Amino acid sequence: MTNSIEMQVAAAVDEKRLWDRLMSMSEYGATPAGGVNRQALSAEDIAARRQMKKWADEYGFEITTDDIGNLFVRRDGTDADQNPVTTGSHIDSQPKGGKFDGIYGVMAGLEALVAMEDAGIQTKRPIEVIAWMGEEGSRFQPALMGSLVFTGQLAAEKAMSVADSNGISVEQALRETLDADPEIGRRPTGFAAAAYIETHIEQGPVLELEQKTIGVVTGIQGIRWYGIEVLGEEAHAGTSPMKHRKDALKAAAEMVGALEQVMEDETDTVRCTFGRFEVFPGSPNTVPGRVFFTIDFRHPVTDDFEKLAAKIEPTCRAHARGCEVNIEITLDALPTVFRDDMVETVHKHTKSLNPPFKVMPSGGGHDAQNMNRICPTGMIFVPCKNGISHNEAEYASPGDLAAGTRVLAACLVDLANR
């Protein structure tokens, strides 16, 4: 059972304060349709970071940033030499994003720290809330950039050289961001953490459909992106006999149909998406000579992920209809499995606080998958209306957001006192 200290902190979570801070953050990059456009290292991001500093300063929390622009809010523990327990998510959004994706995890972490202050609870270990830089990947690629650099999976020099669509590099945008807030302290990138827990809206419909308030997350689906180029031969639509054509579009369409059959799954666990399809030269009376399309393939179980992924290339080549096929893997992340003890920590405190819950994997990628490489990691989900996310219509209720924050606060106190 959750002990009295953890229950005290959970009870001190203030639903209205959490909601008000989320709404305050939604003003930075607000769109006319009620969403948010707050790109990484943009003016809107800088404004949101300044607001984080104001809130941190109110409670005497230390706020720092590292050399890749990750932001840290620290509440000290009684033993400063202990590695901190960490939580957080991201401030940046999609170009037409919602008010809750990412920022909820940062605000939930901050609310958990404030609840500890209000409850008069001190922990042995420090606790740090992290706002990761560039999680979405909408301005700078790859996605999860800040946590990739933090965990040593992406060289800082390589990240710094990445440029957005206007030719502005991460290095340039980061310099402007850091110069805008000289009062925020600097620290090296990367440190040892005792644990990490990320709280997030589900970004899917499962919790809402099953009328559950909390998702106890077991891990994150593996994801592999493919870029498929099909090279045929342009020809006159009226004079070229059908049997002699190398029609790149027909070949690509046949590949998609065949892959749909390969990915058939009665349990509806597999995710396979063809999100981009480009046809060249794009003339009504010319046989297409080139097609480019993408595949987003996901599965939460490593063995099944590898078995199905291994069928993608041969399936494409088998349906090429005489065309040349070039296949490039542009993103590759194996399934992430959280440690049993971390899943059990979230499970235990969820049961003690008594909201309806579901044990489930994450369909989307999160910074937690990178942190899982360096420390014990877990995640907490709450529902979002109709499963909508990466959309200006994204919504999560104040009560559900507070429920997830209460579970988070209990988990953080537990982990920080071990």
VMD Tcl script that draws the C-alpha trace (Angstrom):
set ca {
  {0.00 0.00 0.00}
  {1.02 3.58 -0.57}
  {2.33 4.92 2.76}
  {1.06 8.04 4.47}
  {3.82 10.32 3.13}
  {3.03 9.36 -0.47}
  {-0.70 9.77 0.15}
  {-0.10 13.20 1.68}
  {1.76 14.38 -1.40}
  {-0.83 12.91 -3.77}
  {-3.58 14.65 -1.81}
  {-1.72 17.96 -2.05}
  {-1.88 17.93 -5.87}
  {-4.05 20.91 -6.80}
  {-6.24 20.22 -9.86}
  {-7.01 23.90 -10.49}
  {-3.38 25.01 -10.15}
  {-2.27 22.31 -12.59}
  {-4.99 23.27 -15.08}
  {-4.29 26.99 -14.78}
  {-0.60 26.44 -15.47}
  {-1.39 24.29 -18.49}
  {-3.67 27.02 -19.82}
  {-0.99 29.64 -19.16}
  {1.50 27.61 -21.16}
  {-1.00 27.24 -24.01}
  {-0.82 31.02 -24.54}
  {2.74 30.68 -25.84}
  {2.21 29.80 -29.48}
  {-1.60 29.83 -29.30}
  {-3.29 29.25 -32.67}
  {-6.65 30.74 -33.80}
  {-8.20 27.26 -33.79}
  {-7.40 26.74 -30.10}
  {-4.23 24.73 -30.43}
  {-0.53 25.46 -30.05}
  {2.37 26.06 -32.43}
  {5.42 26.17 -30.17}
  {8.43 24.97 -32.11}
  {11.69 23.97 -30.47}
  {14.00 26.92 -29.70}
  {11.50 29.41 -31.13}
  {10.39 32.73 -29.62}
  {7.34 30.93 -28.23}
  {9.55 28.26 -26.67}
  {11.75 30.95 -25.11}
  {8.67 32.60 -23.59}
  {7.51 29.27 -22.15}
  {10.95 28.66 -20.65}
  {10.84 32.09 -18.99}
  {7.48 31.18 -17.46}
  {9.01 27.97 -16.13}
  {11.74 30.03 -14.48}
  {9.18 32.31 -12.81}
  {7.34 29.33 -11.33}
  {10.57 27.65 -10.22}
  {11.76 30.85 -8.57}
  {8.50 31.13 -6.57}
  {9.43 27.99 -4.66}
  {13.20 28.37 -4.60}
  {13.73 25.50 -7.03}
  {16.98 25.58 -8.97}
  {16.53 25.94 -12.74}
  {19.30 25.14 -15.21}
  {19.81 24.28 -18.86}
  {22.40 22.15 -20.58}
  {24.40 22.51 -23.79}
  {21.61 21.10 -25.99}
  {18.85 23.21 -24.42}
  {17.20 20.70 -22.11}
  {15.69 22.53 -19.12}
  {15.87 21.23 -15.52}
  {13.93 22.24 -12.39}
  {15.43 20.71 -9.24}
  {14.03 20.26 -5.75}
  {16.85 19.31 -3.40}
  {16.82 16.20 -1.26}
  {18.39 15.69 2.14}
  {21.34 13.91 0.52}
  {22.70 16.10 -2.27}
  {25.20 13.41 -3.29}
  {22.46 10.98 -4.33}
  {21.55 10.69 -8.01}
  {18.24 12.46 -8.63}
  {14.92 10.89 -9.50}
  {13.73 12.55 -12.71}
  {10.46 13.19 -14.50}
  {9.28 15.38 -17.35}
  {8.44 15.51 -21.03}
  {8.66 18.36 -23.58}
  {7.52 21.93 -24.20}
  {7.69 21.99 -28.01}
  {4.65 21.11 -30.13}
  {3.58 20.14 -33.61}
  {2.83 23.07 -35.98}
  {-0.88 22.51 -35.34}
  {-0.54 20.76 -32.01}
  {-2.67 20.60 -28.91}
  {-2.43 22.05 -25.41}
  {-1.48 18.83 -23.62}
  {0.97 16.72 -25.64}
  {4.31 16.89 -23.84}
  {3.67 19.99 -21.77}
  {1.38 18.00 -19.45}
  {4.33 15.86 -18.34}
  {6.37 18.96 -17.54}
  {3.53 20.64 -15.66}
  {2.68 17.41 -13.83}
  {6.29 17.18 -12.67}
  {6.27 20.78 -11.49}
  {2.93 20.28 -9.70}
  {4.34 17.19 -7.97}
  {7.27 19.27 -6.64}
  {4.92 22.01 -5.44}
  {2.66 19.40 -3.80}
  {5.69 18.17 -1.85}
  {6.31 21.74 -0.70}
  {2.67 22.17 0.32}
  {2.64 18.86 2.18}
  {5.93 19.67 3.93}
  {7.50 16.46 2.66}
  {11.24 16.16 2.13}
  {12.89 13.36 0.16}
  {16.31 11.77 0.45}
  {17.15 12.10 -3.22}
  {16.77 15.30 -5.24}
  {13.98 15.31 -7.80}
  {14.39 17.02 -11.17}
  {11.74 17.93 -13.73}
  {13.11 17.89 -17.27}
  {11.73 19.72 -20.31}
  {13.44 17.96 -23.22}
  {14.48 20.03 -26.23}
  {13.09 19.14 -29.64}
  {11.01 16.06 -28.84}
  {8.54 16.49 -31.68}
  {11.03 16.68 -34.53}
  {8.77 19.12 -36.36}
  {11.40 21.86 -36.61}
  {14.64 19.93 -36.19}
  {15.15 16.24 -36.93}
  {15.50 13.67 -35.51}
  {12.66 13.69 -33.02}
  {13.64 13.19 -29.35}
  {16.78 15.20 -30.06}
  {17.37 16.53 -26.54}
  {17.12 13.15 -24.84}
  {19.14 11.45 -27.59}
  {22.04 13.83 -26.93}
  {21.55 13.60 -23.14}
  {21.79 9.80 -23.20}
  {24.76 9.73 -25.58}
  {22.94 8.27 -28.57}
  {23.39 11.36 -30.75}
  {26.57 13.41 -30.87}
  {26.03 17.02 -29.84}
  {28.09 18.22 -32.79}
  {25.81 16.38 -35.21}
  {22.70 17.76 -33.54}
  {24.09 21.29 -33.65}
  {24.57 21.08 -37.43}
  {20.93 20.22 -38.15}
  {19.01 23.04 -39.84}
  {15.30 23.78 -40.11}
  {13.42 24.50 -43.35}
  {14.61 28.13 -43.23}
  {18.24 27.15 -42.93}
  {18.53 28.07 -39.23}
  {20.73 25.56 -37.42}
  {20.19 24.12 -33.97}
  {23.44 25.82 -32.94}
  {22.16 29.23 -34.02}
  {18.67 28.81 -32.51}
  {20.13 27.43 -29.29}
  {22.52 30.35 -28.95}
  {19.59 32.76 -29.28}
  {17.59 30.76 -26.72}
  {20.40 30.69 -24.16}
  {21.25 34.35 -24.68}
  {17.59 35.25 -24.08}
  {17.71 33.74 -20.58}
  {21.20 34.41 -19.15}
  {19.87 34.05 -15.59}
  {19.15 30.35 -16.13}
  {22.21 28.43 -14.95}
  {24.25 26.22 -17.26}
  {25.27 22.62 -16.70}
  {26.99 19.92 -18.78}
  {24.81 17.61 -20.84}
  {24.11 14.24 -19.25}
  {24.19 12.97 -15.67}
  {23.39 9.79 -13.80}
  {19.75 9.48 -12.75}
  {18.27 7.10 -10.20}
  {15.01 6.76 -12.17}
  {12.78 8.51 -14.70}
  {8.99 8.57 -14.96}
  {7.14 10.36 -17.77}
  {3.49 11.33 -17.54}
  {1.64 11.85 -20.83}
  {-1.73 11.87 -22.50}
  {-2.29 8.52 -24.20}
  {-2.60 10.00 -27.73}
  {-4.95 7.14 -28.59}
  {-8.53 6.08 -27.77}
  {-8.01 2.96 -25.65}
  {-8.29 4.43 -22.13}
  {-11.35 6.47 -23.02}
  {-13.07 3.56 -24.79}
  {-12.46 1.30 -21.80}
  {-13.36 4.05 -19.31}
  {-9.97 3.92 -17.58}
  {-8.31 6.92 -15.97}
  {-4.69 5.69 -15.77}
  {-2.55 3.73 -18.17}
  {0.23 1.79 -16.44}
  {2.71 1.68 -19.32}
  {4.84 -1.44 -19.82}
  {7.01 -0.16 -22.65}
  {7.05 1.59 -26.01}
  {6.42 0.08 -29.41}
  {9.34 -0.44 -31.72}
  {9.28 1.82 -34.75}
  {10.95 1.57 -38.13}
  {10.52 4.08 -40.93}
  {11.20 3.24 -44.56}
  {11.58 5.44 -47.61}
  {10.66 3.45 -50.74}
  {11.64 4.71 -54.20}
  {10.14 2.90 -57.19}
  {11.78 3.69 -60.54}
  {9.89 2.72 -63.67}
  {9.80 4.37 -67.07}
  {7.81 7.37 -68.19}
  {5.77 6.74 -71.31}
  {2.94 8.22 -73.39}
  {-0.43 7.27 -71.90}
  {-2.04 6.84 -75.33}
  {0.63 5.03 -77.30}
  {2.42 2.82 -74.76}
  {0.93 -0.71 -74.66}
  {-0.21 -1.72 -71.17}
  {1.74 -4.98 -71.17}
  {5.04 -3.26 -71.94}
  {4.90 -0.49 -69.36}
  {7.07 -0.06 -66.27}
  {4.43 1.81 -64.33}
  {5.95 2.91 -61.02}
  {2.57 3.81 -59.52}
  {1.00 0.43 -60.24}
  {4.07 -1.26 -58.75}
  {3.93 0.89 -55.64}
  {0.20 0.32 -55.24}
  {0.72 -3.44 -55.54}
  {3.44 -3.26 -52.89}
  {1.08 -1.45 -50.50}
  {-1.65 -4.04 -51.06}
  {0.75 -6.92 -50.49}
  {2.14 -5.32 -47.32}
  {-1.40 -4.86 -46.01}
  {-1.83 -8.63 -46.27}
  {1.53 -9.30 -44.61}
  {0.57 -7.06 -41.70}
  {-2.89 -8.56 -41.13}
  {-3.30 -9.18 -37.41}
  {-6.41 -10.44 -35.62}
  {-5.25 -8.86 -32.35}
  {-4.87 -5.43 -34.01}
  {-1.42 -5.02 -32.46}
  {0.53 -4.24 -35.64}
  {0.70 -0.66 -36.88}
  {1.63 -0.06 -40.53}
  {1.07 3.34 -42.12}
  {1.77 4.67 -45.61}
  {1.80 8.35 -44.77}
  {3.47 9.89 -47.80}
  {2.95 9.07 -51.47}
  {4.52 11.10 -54.28}
  {4.06 10.39 -58.00}
  {6.27 11.78 -60.76}
  {6.02 13.48 -63.18}
  {2.42 13.92 -62.08}
  {0.93 14.44 -65.54}
  {-2.49 12.97 -66.48}
  {-1.24 11.59 -69.80}
  {2.16 10.25 -68.75}
  {2.82 6.81 -67.27}
  {4.43 7.47 -63.86}
  {8.16 6.87 -63.97}
  {8.92 7.40 -60.29}
  {7.05 6.98 -57.04}
  {8.26 7.67 -53.53}
  {6.33 6.46 -50.50}
  {6.95 5.93 -46.80}
  {6.19 3.16 -44.36}
  {5.80 3.66 -40.62}
  {5.90 0.19 -39.03}
  {5.42 -0.43 -35.28}
  {5.05 -3.35 -32.90}
  {5.59 -3.66 -29.12}
  {7.09 -7.18 -29.09}
  {10.70 -7.45 -30.26}
  {10.49 -10.91 -31.85}
  {7.32 -10.06 -33.78}
  {8.72 -6.65 -34.68}
  {11.81 -8.22 -36.25}
  {9.92 -11.02 -38.00}
  {7.44 -8.69 -39.65}
  {10.03 -6.02 -40.48}
  {12.11 -8.69 -42.24}
  {9.23 -9.23 -44.69}
  {8.94 -5.61 -45.83}
  {11.85 -5.44 -48.27}
  {11.26 -8.84 -49.97}
  {7.54 -8.05 -50.30}
  {8.31 -4.76 -52.05}
  {10.80 -6.38 -54.41}
  {8.42 -9.25 -55.20}
  {5.80 -6.79 -56.46}
  {8.07 -4.42 -58.38}
  {6.50 -5.27 -61.79}
  {9.85 -4.83 -63.53}
  {10.70 -1.56 -61.79}
  {13.80 -0.79 -59.78}
  {13.23 -0.49 -56.02}
  {15.44 1.47 -53.60}
  {14.73 1.05 -49.90}
  {16.16 3.18 -47.10}
  {15.53 2.82 -43.38}
  {15.27 6.37 -42.02}
  {14.39 5.65 -38.38}
  {14.99 2.50 -36.38}
  {14.12 1.95 -32.73}
  {13.52 -1.49 -31.26}
  {10.70 -1.96 -28.75}
  {11.39 -0.53 -25.30}
  {10.52 -2.71 -22.31}
  {10.37 -1.00 -18.92}
  {11.79 -2.83 -15.92}
  {9.26 -4.86 -13.97}
  {10.01 -3.00 -10.75}
  {9.24 0.36 -12.37}
  {5.99 -0.91 -13.86}
  {5.12 -2.33 -10.45}
  {5.86 1.02 -8.77}
  {3.34 2.78 -11.00}
  {0.92 -0.13 -10.64}
  {1.17 -0.13 -6.83}
  {0.47 3.57 -6.39}
  {-2.28 3.54 -8.99}
  {-4.05 0.76 -7.09}
  {-3.64 2.60 -3.78}
  {-5.08 5.82 -5.19}
  {-7.86 3.74 -6.75}
  {-8.61 5.24 -10.19}
  {-9.66 2.69 -12.84}
  {-6.56 1.67 -14.78}
  {-5.22 -0.46 -17.61}
  {-1.78 -2.03 -18.05}
  {-0.75 -1.22 -21.62}
  {2.12 -0.43 -24.02}
  {2.70 2.99 -25.57}
  {1.93 3.33 -29.26}
  {3.88 6.57 -29.69}
  {7.54 7.30 -29.12}
  {8.63 9.28 -26.06}
  {11.81 10.51 -24.40}
  {11.29 7.70 -21.89}
  {12.57 5.23 -24.48}
  {15.94 6.99 -24.44}
  {16.07 7.38 -20.67}
  {15.36 3.66 -20.35}
  {18.88 3.08 -21.69}
  {20.52 4.79 -18.72}
  {18.18 4.33 -15.74}
  {15.03 2.52 -14.57}
  {12.14 4.13 -16.42}
  {8.34 4.12 -16.38}
  {5.38 5.98 -17.83}
  {1.89 7.02 -16.76}
  {-0.90 7.68 -19.29}
  {-4.16 9.57 -18.93}
  {-6.98 9.63 -21.53}
  {-7.42 12.23 -24.23}
  {-10.79 12.93 -25.84}
  {-11.53 10.64 -28.80}
  {-7.85 9.66 -28.80}
  {-7.01 12.85 -30.71}
  {-3.47 14.22 -30.51}
  {-1.05 16.18 -32.74}
  {-4.18 18.17 -33.46}
  {-5.57 21.52 -32.29}
  {-8.68 19.70 -31.03}
  {-6.61 17.70 -28.50}
  {-8.23 17.68 -25.04}
  {-7.79 16.05 -21.66}
  {-10.02 16.71 -18.67}
  {-8.76 18.51 -15.54}
  {-9.78 15.54 -13.38}
  {-7.88 12.98 -15.44}
  {-4.79 15.20 -15.62}
  {-4.84 15.62 -11.84}
  {-5.31 11.86 -11.33}
  {-2.20 11.12 -13.39}
  {-0.27 13.77 -11.48}
  {-1.28 12.22 -8.14}
  {0.08 8.84 -9.24}
  {3.25 10.56 -10.46}
  {3.72 12.45 -7.18}
  {3.35 9.25 -5.13}
  {5.81 7.42 -7.38}
  {8.39 10.21 -7.18}
  {8.31 10.35 -3.38}
  {8.59 6.57 -3.21}
  {11.56 6.41 -5.58}
  {13.30 9.42 -4.03}
  {13.16 7.88 -0.56}
  {14.65 4.52 -1.51}
}
mol new
graphics top color blue
foreach p $ca { graphics top sphere $p radius 0.5 }
foreach p [lrange $ca 0 end-1] q [lrange $ca 1 end] { graphics top cylinder $p $q radius 0.2 }
display resetview
